[in-house]
Amino acid sequence: MIAVILFAFTAFFSWRALGKADDALTQVNALASARAAEAPPQVVADPTVAATTADPPTAAATEDPAGEPAATVPSLNAQTQYKTRYTSQTLRIPPSCTSSVYIDLDEPRVQTESNVAELSYENPCGGGTTAQFSLQSDVTASAVPSEAVTPIECAEQIRTSPLGKANEPIRRGSVYCVKTSPNAAQTSGITWKMVILAVTATAQDGTVTLKASAWDIPQ
């Protein structure tokens, strides 16, 4: 009988201890949940978002300051193979005292648009000032002794003794080597040219007669 009573007391106290342990565990879990709710949320970076929002790499510039690609210009030397384009074309520049006359040496043609011309002609018409021509942008030239010069010799003359861009007096008997613009040729889809240009006559009324021969320069 005493053993039964002792067993009953032991079971009762074990049950009370287990209940207290459960209450303590419940309080610990509640405290942990409360602290987790108070803590600020942690933001985990998404690598895919970072990849898509990063600034794109800057592309290297491939154009010149003018905004247009520069032409690839080959070296001209004694081995350069020039191909005849036209020979002994006569050009007559009419007198013009009020505006420039533009000359295209690709066709050749007088009174063309300034953006396709190699030369501009001006005649002050009085005041003792001689008519003159100027080279357009990226066009180079040189004065030579005679029309017997070859394209290879022209290239050398332009390299070693180029003209200035403006105010070349026009006189009968003058001969010039003129190299057209490689950039303009590339942009227009035409051939780059070497031209031999001779002043064959200058009239009193201001008319100037030229003779032109041209060769294609290989590119």
Buried (B, 14 or more C-beta within 10 A) or exposed (E): EEEEEEEEEEEEEEEEEEEEEEEEEEEEEEEEEEEEEEEEEEEEEEEEEEEEEEEEEEEEEEEEEEEEEEBEEEEBEEEBEBEEBBEEBEBEBEBBEEEBBBBBBBBBBBEBEEEBBBBBBBBEEEEEEEBBBBBBEBBBBBEBEEEEBEBBBBBBBBEEEBBEEEEBEBEEEBBBBBBBBBBBBBEEEBBBBBBBBBBBEBEEEBBBBBBBBBBBBEE
